[in-house]
């Protein structure tokens, strides 16, 4: 038990990098600020979930079926857990970088397995809470909070993540094992992930009639959730007071989890040994190509190979660009299908504003330096200018977004029928947003790097620089939109748009200057 608790503590400290901060000056202050930032981010995303569930609950309540929100919350939360498990479990349980070190220590393998599983579960509980707790609160607000709702809600919160992690951890391992020697496996994973995102958006397009026909929408949501994830239906029956269904649901989750832990305990050594035998990629040597190709081109090649080698990096940083043309279509169809006619100029403003907001959600640069990890010394020791390193890293985000921007422009011309001047304004606004998020992400990552990590997902999805960029870009968007709306109300829509462009240009200039002065000095002082 003592070794298990020590391992659990070490995993927790290493994941959050607490020791690294405490060793520095003002370390406790940084830990407190990052903890506060984490809490704010958690509450922010839970708030968004709360608003969505309120929308669903209002529609369902009009049909007398507000209890359906419980099935939606349980099934959707479990579905997101499945995606989270597929992404994280293989690297966390079966490709652990500390595997050799742990196996060489006089520690019981069972303690190692338990500590790994619980640290994975801890992240899953936080992730699941974002989708599940708001649904319970919304249901309680509409129907009243009962003792059974609170007690069973806590039980459901504890047991629900057990089934997805049990089944899909091994599924993630077997898929990785089958594809380990396939040279193009990463490209295949990227395509599958993006098709998944597009599929989710297509579902949202087909469900745009929920206000016109709420009864049909409610039944469709209920049947879909029950069909896709039947255990979620058992959980729903448990909330409704069916003790048998509640016990069956709890037993199902706990039973599968017990089997999972047992099987993992007896196969942990073998599975980790197998995954070490993988396809060896051609090594990219930086110094040999600088002279022939030039600094920026060589650095760009290096960054691009690094980018496409990580499906989770591509998906997490490219989701904004992918959503750009999709949401353009969604917004246009929803605005045009309203009962009241909407002026075409207002449609243009809304779609343009949404395009700017979507493109500033994520950026490859928010973790590009952190992903260098232990190989950071290569780029630091290479005979290249710092400015060229920045340009190469920025170009990855810009180049990866441009194809989707071109698709959005084509759709804006032929589907939405924007005029030439509207196309120019739309393109300018989105490009300004793309440039801002690119340079801002790089600047933030320079000041909040995470160079020590054992899994890419911890850098791409959980690092401080990614969260700070998301929150800061949201704040900047609100300020820019707010200022331009005020100008538009006081004068005209045209001057509102012009003021937004001017303010965005000024913001870009400030960020670029900071990046090439303060950011450059900080980067050059970073140790390899």
QUIURMO-V856574 format. One record per residue. SS is DSSP state (H for helix, E for strand, - for the rest). NEAR is the number of other ideal C-beta (glycine too) atoms within 10 Angstrom. Layout:
ss near
SS NEAR
SS NEAR
This chain:
ss near
- 7
H 7
H 16
H 17
H 11
H 13
H 23
H 17
H 11
H 15
H 19
H 14
H 13
H 17
H 16
H 17
- 19
H 16
H 11
H 16
H 17
H 12
- 8
- 10
- 6
- 10
H 14
H 10
H 11
H 18
H 16
H 12
H 13
H 18
H 12
H 10
H 15
H 15
H 10
H 12
H 17
H 15
H 12
H 15
H 16
H 17
H 12
H 12
H 22
H 18
H 11
H 16
H 25
H 16
H 13
H 20
H 22
H 14
H 20
H 25
H 17
- 13
- 14
- 9
- 17
- 20
- 17
H 22
H 27
H 26
H 24
H 24
H 29
H 29
H 26
H 21
H 28
H 23
H 16
H 17
H 23
H 18
H 15
H 21
H 24
H 17
H 23
H 24
H 25
H 24
H 19
H 22
H 25
H 25
- 18
- 18
- 11
- 15
H 21
H 10
H 9
H 18
H 14
- 8
- 11
- 5
- 15
- 13
H 14
H 15
H 18
H 22
H 21
H 19
H 22
H 23
H 21
H 15
H 19
H 20
H 16
H 15
H 18
H 21
H 15
H 12
H 21
H 23
H 17
H 20
H 23
H 27
H 18
H 23
H 24
H 23
H 18
H 24
H 24
H 14
H 14
H 16
H 15
- 8
- 13
- 12
H 7
H 14
H 17
H 12
H 10
H 21
H 23
H 11
H 16
H 25
H 17
H 15
H 17
H 24
H 26
H 22
H 23
H 27
H 24
H 22
H 16
H 20
H 23
H 19
H 14
H 21
H 21
H 13
H 15
H 20
H 16
H 10
- 15
- 14
- 11
- 11
- 9
- 9
H 17
H 18
H 14
H 12
H 19
H 20
H 13
H 11
H 21
H 16
H 10
H 12
H 15
H 14
H 10
H 11
H 16
H 13
H 10
H 13
H 13
H 8
- 12
- 13
- 12
- 17
- 13
- 10
- 11
H 17
H 14
H 12
H 19
H 23
H 14
H 15
H 22
H 19
H 11
H 15
H 23
H 16
H 10
H 13
- 21
H 12
H 18
H 25
H 20
H 22
H 31
H 25
H 18
H 24
H 23
- 14
- 12
- 14
H 11
H 10
H 17
H 20
H 12
H 16
H 27
H 20
H 11
H 17
H 25
H 15
H 13
H 17
H 20
H 12
H 12
H 18
H 16
H 11
H 14
H 22
H 16
H 11
H 15
H 21
H 14
H 9
H 19
H 18
H 12
H 15
H 19
- 11
- 10
- 14
- 10
- 7
- 10
- 7
- 5
- 13
- 10
- 16
H 12
H 10
H 16
H 17
H 10
H 8
H 13
- 12
H 19
H 16
H 15
H 22
H 26
H 20
H 15
H 20
H 22
H 15
H 12
H 18
H 21
H 15
- 14
- 19
H 20
H 20
H 23
H 23
H 22
H 22
H 26
H 22
H 16
H 24
H 26
H 22
H 23
H 25
H 24
H 21
H 21
H 23
H 18
H 18
H 18
H 18
H 12
H 14
H 16
H 12
- 10
- 9
- 6
- 4
- 8
- 11
- 9
H 15
H 13
H 11
H 17
H 21
H 20
H 15
H 24
H 22
H 19
H 16
H 26
H 24
H 18
H 24
H 28
- 26
- 19
- 25
- 33
H 30
H 27
H 31
- 30
- 29
- 25
H 24
H 23
H 20
H 15
H 11
H 12
H 17
H 11
H 15
H 19
H 16
H 11
- 15
- 9
- 18
- 12
H 15
H 13
H 17
H 23
H 24
H 15
H 22
H 25
H 24
H 18
H 22
H 28
H 18
H 14
H 19
H 25
H 13
H 12
H 20
H 20
H 12
H 16
H 26
H 18
H 11
H 18
H 24
H 15
H 9
- 13
- 21
- 10
- 22
- 13
H 8
H 9
H 21
H 15
H 11
H 20
H 23
H 18
H 15
H 19
H 23
H 18
H 21
H 26
H 24
H 20
H 25
H 29
H 29
H 24
H 26
H 31
H 26
H 26
H 26
H 28
H 22
H 13
- 21
- 23
- 20
- 18
- 13
- 21
- 18
- 19
H 21
H 22
H 22
H 29
H 24
- 20
- 19
- 22
H 23
H 24
H 25
H 21
H 20
H 26
H 20
H 14
H 16
H 24
H 14
H 10
H 19
H 19
H 11
H 12
H 24
H 16
H 10
H 15
H 23
H 16
H 12
H 19
H 18
H 10
H 10
- 12
- 11
H 17
H 11
H 13
H 19
H 22
H 16
H 19
H 24
H 15
H 13
H 18
H 22
H 14
H 11
H 17
H 18
H 10
H 13
H 22
H 19
H 12
H 14
H 23
H 15
H 10
H 13
H 22
H 18
H 11
H 14
H 20
H 9
H 7
- 13
- 7
- 12
